[in-house]
Amino acid sequence: KMKIRKAYGHELPLLSELCLRSKAYWKYDHAFIEACREELTLTPENLADDYVMVAEDEGRAAGVVHLVLEGTTAELDKLFVDPKWIGKGVGRQLFSWALETARAKGATLMNVVADPGAAPFYERMGFKQFATVPSGSIPGRTLPHMRLQLD
């Protein structure tokens, strides 16, 4: 079981690179990944305003989750696992942390804009697709918008 802890400001570049490595797991080319860089970069504002947590194994980041809470809605803004840890339960642990935190803070709904490759994971977690939304990085691309009722 991974240790789930709060991210530190000095780790943001490392965690942002972890997000990009995780995105590349889906066999996107270098140009695609670079187009996603800005959208997948964690910022000091994310740390100040939201929840950014790290799954840590022996001092090394294995995954990261960025949870945004607004009223009774939780947005799973980022959930990325280092490729060497994919399929080993790290994503599930990070999701469980986000779910417990969202419920504890009064959220009744959780949304995620998923990479098409990650949509089956979110379906296993109970999410249902309710729409598609334009990609924030790739013009003309649409992504599944998924929702989980928490109450």
Secondary structure by P-SEA (a helix, b strand, c coil): cbbbbbbcccaaaaaaaaaaaaaacccccaaaaaaacccccccaaaaacbbbbbbcccccccbbbbbbbcccbbbcccccccccccccaaaaaaaaaaaaaaaaacccbbbbbccccaaaaaaaacccccccccccccccbbbbbcccccc
